[in-house]
Amino acid sequence: MLEPLTSSTGLLLALVALALVAVAILAVRVALKLAVRVGIVAGVALAGLYTVGVIG
């Protein structure tokens, strides 16, 4: 009785779409964390260069 429901391509496509959304959300979260860390490092580096007198 459940076999037509579980073997349908619609269910498979829905699961694939759900997996793609989950991967996209995870990728965005990782990218945001990386961007914040790169921004902090760049800010510290620029502050150091400004303090030494290389820039500004």
C-alpha positions in Angstrom: 0.0 0.0 0.0 2.8 2.4 0.8 5.0 1.3 -2.2 3.4 3.6 -4.8 4.0 6.6 -2.4 7.6 5.8 -1.5 8.7 4.9 -5.0 7.3 8.0 -6.7 9.7 10.4 -8.3 7.9 13.3 -6.7 9.0 12.2 -3.2 12.5 11.7 -4.5 12.6 15.2 -6.0 11.2 16.7 -2.8 13.9 15.0 -0.8 16.6 16.2 -3.2 15.3 19.7 -3.1 15.3 19.6 0.7 18.8 18.4 0.7 19.9 21.1 -1.7 18.3 23.8 0.5 20.0 22.4 3.6 23.4 22.4 1.8 22.8 25.9 0.6 22.0 27.2 4.1 25.1 25.5 5.5 27.3 27.0 2.8 26.0 30.5 3.5 26.6 30.1 7.2 30.2 28.9 6.6 30.8 31.7 4.1 29.5 34.4 6.6 31.7 33.1 9.4 34.7 33.1 7.0 33.9 36.6 5.8 33.7 37.9 9.4 37.0 36.3 10.3 38.7 37.7 7.2 37.3 41.2 7.9 38.6 41.1 11.5 42.1 40.0 10.4 42.1 42.8 7.7 41.0 45.4 10.2 43.7 44.4 12.6 46.3 44.4 9.9 45.2 47.8 8.7 45.2 49.2 12.2 48.8 47.9 12.6 49.9 49.4 9.4 48.3 52.7 10.4 49.9 52.7 13.8 53.4 52.0 12.3 52.9 54.8 9.8 52.9 52.8 6.6 49.5 54.1 5.6 47.7 57.3 6.5 
